[in-house]
Amino acid sequence: MGKRLFPKPLPPWWKKCRLVCSTLIVPFCIFQAVRLILLPTTFDVILLGILIGIAVVLQFEWI
């Protein structure tokens, strides 16, 4: 038999934190995309990329 990825269940506070982050990340991404369209800067592009990366990780439950 193979090893389980998480031998212990995740603590309740971690599950709650992940749920809150996954609900808030989409509005942040939309706000950042609108801001990027109106006033594009390098920082905005990098921040939007990071936010989209976090959204993908939370959506596919890689963390």
Steps between C-alpha positions, in 0.01 A plus 500: 500500500619851420546777748217741554571858403369638830535243777301718742183692423539875465411710805165680496658848499694415182184383323319819604791717385510324162123544459515873580795553265334310218185714527689830512762438231263531201378853587862604561598363158215686331587826677866462408412426135288816479778699660747350253283603205462857627859564611743227399825476695752223545395456861136451398592233246712312754233530771228374265718203404555414866129531578404280205759245611355496852149463357606201288675334795194544721258388229687174433567452875874458456551641852 
